[in-house]
Amino acid sequence: GVEEMNGPALVGLQPWYLVRQLENFKAGIRGADPQDTYGLQMAPMAKILPDTQAMEDIAAYLQSLGAP
């Protein structure tokens, strides 16, 4: 995550988990609660992803970076 933006660390998370969470953000299951700071940041980003393949590509890229 980007510390200056108070972003959560995503490197090291399992790809299936990242894809599931991106799907949840895109569907509005996550990211609507005003108490969910990270969710409010992630929801708009997930909504611009065109499909599951794009989400899987992002998860694969993050996995390629290795654990922090």
C-alpha positions, 0 to 999 in steps of 0.5 A: 500500500501507499503509506501517504494514501493510507493504502492497505498492503496488497502484496503477499495476499492470495490471488483468489482473495484479491479477486474476490475482494475486487469482485465485492467492491465492484458489486457494491458489497464492500466499499459503501460503509462510511466507516470502511476507509479502505473500502471507500478508496478501493470501490471506485478503482474496482468499478473501472476494471472491465472484467474478472480477467483484469482482476486476475491479472492484477492479482497475478502482478501483485503476487509477482512482486513477492511478500514485503 
